[in-house]
Amino acid sequence: MRSSRWALLLDFDGTLVPLVNDPDQVRLDPAVRRLLRRLANHPRLTVHVISGRRVANLRKVALLPGVDVLGLHGWEKPGAVLPIDQQRSLLEAKRWLAPRLPTSRYVRLEDKGLALGIHHRGATPSAARLAKRLTLEACERFRPALSVMPGRKLWELLPAAVGGKGEATKHLLQTLPQWAQPIFIGDDASDELAFAALRNGNGLTVHVGGRTKTKARYWLRNPAEVRKFLEKLELAVNGNDKP
């Protein structure tokens, strides 16, 4: 890492916290929260959490004072307004999809207000396949207002205005100081868009989850290793070590 000044871009679920069946039960480890706060306050760093969650939910489960938080894969930020037709299509898609999904405690429809999440962690293969088919059918019914974003044991129905983390990363870097070299760390399919956006640049891309097919240049096994990396980054920017 030749630069000593960095823009740290972090996914949340599966990156800063382990994946769980019920996302609302997640809480950020207080030690990680303190670490992120110190990094965010460092003059050589900017810290951004870019998540598929809504901003209000992230602030509830993570409590990240001083950290720039972007929701809905980077789209949700101050001033972002969703077109009325896309809001209407989301509501209609929910009304169509909810009564058709498998009746299983492992298949859950999450209404994010500006997106729909269809979770299937722990579901049987047949229930997961049915949930996927129905999600794709709902998307087809309401194109071009909606699109599907795959995730880990999750599909999301997103409004067309949400361009994904690749687009959000490009836009964010345009607003940051030129000295800020990006580090993007994430674990999911949505993060691959950001890895691709940074592929030809000078940034550092890290996939969480071990050696899998990814556009990222490096990898870490799990959130515990992400924490160790961030601790080493803190030492490096303080001049005490190298990540």
Secondary structure as GFF3:
##gff-version 3
##sequence-region A 1 243
A	DSSP	beta_strand	6	10	.	.	.	ID=ss1
A	DSSP	three_ten_helix	23	25	.	.	.	ID=ss2
A	DSSP	alpha_helix	30	40	.	.	.	ID=ss3
A	DSSP	beta_strand	45	50	.	.	.	ID=ss4
A	DSSP	alpha_helix	55	62	.	.	.	ID=ss5
A	DSSP	beta_strand	68	70	.	.	.	ID=ss6
A	DSSP	alpha_helix	84	97	.	.	.	ID=ss7
A	DSSP	three_ten_helix	98	100	.	.	.	ID=ss8
A	DSSP	beta_strand	108	111	.	.	.	ID=ss9
A	DSSP	beta_strand	116	119	.	.	.	ID=ss10
A	DSSP	alpha_helix	125	141	.	.	.	ID=ss11
A	DSSP	beta_strand	146	151	.	.	.	ID=ss12
A	DSSP	beta_strand	154	159	.	.	.	ID=ss13
A	DSSP	alpha_helix	165	175	.	.	.	ID=ss14
A	DSSP	beta_strand	181	186	.	.	.	ID=ss15
A	DSSP	alpha_helix	189	197	.	.	.	ID=ss16
A	DSSP	beta_strand	204	208	.	.	.	ID=ss17
A	DSSP	beta_strand	218	220	.	.	.	ID=ss18
A	DSSP	alpha_helix	223	237	.	.	.	ID=ss19
###
